Amino acid sequence: MKLQSIIAIPTAVALLIFGCSRARPESWSFASDQPEAVIEPTKAIFVFPAETAKELRWHVPGPGAYEGNPEYVWMVTWDIEEDRIGKDPDGVSSAVYWRPGGPHTGSLESLLRIATTTLDTYCSDCPGDIPRSRPRIDPAVTVASRNHRVILTILGQDAIQRVFPVIPDSVQFYRDVLDGTGDGMVSVKVHRLGRASPNTR
């Protein structure tokens, strides 16, 4: 039996620890401005649609602006088998948290320099009634920008096998912004290049 990843948004991302991790995009190129998901034997690439604003603003005072509240969130989740919930990762995310001292204006690349990027696993024993994710910083999981698009990457054969015991058919993209201009959740088919795992869903 399969069960869709259960993640409280933005509750889950609010639990992340401050940090910054960036990828080095190689020769990967995507012609479409739709979200893209590719899983290869040595890397997984999740590409969000381009940000519409050429310059972004962050740490903007206003409703909901308190220290530690997620201001920007880019998240990708996937289904896992029911008996693996709370054991296997079911998502990756990158978030920027509100801090006093703003507003600041700059490029997407500048914004991602202060983002926290994590590998997320459903927290099966967390207290309370709201489903939550247990995020942790993993050196294999990075974020970068290219052509004004956010790219979340999982790099390395060992990491791919560890994160994806079973390769999903699809993943869910989620983008949220504190000012209410987020895109909600979109399901995207995974493109498989090579043989990333003997097990596929």
C-alpha angles and dihedrals in degrees: 000000000000125000125192115244109269113215128160109225122236091356093071097049090047087069094061122114121239114261144115133238126169133188129220106231110218124194095319113135131177121195096195126076089215120102112277131201123191126174118190130172091264105028146019120212126196115186122191124207115270118278108252096219116072090209123037130206125216140174086035114169114236145092112344092012106135130136112281097016112129110254098177125019130183112181138171121192134177140193120266133187113275094240090055097053109125091017107064124048115259103184152010125219145176121204139178116209127213116254131175120256100065171122099122127179127201149110127312088251090057091049093051091054088075096040125116112225120195148169108237132211126182111257105230095178102040114127122250135043098274114094110239141188125232103220125194134178110251121185090220092061116076142161131217140155132239127173088355091302127123113235121195112195137188108198131197136042093252090051093050092051091046096047097039111039082160121028109231123228090222142007133207121239119206129183123178135175126193091232090063099255096117124130102227121221126326127183115225130188114242117237110214119207115189121342106309094171139359087233121067131172 
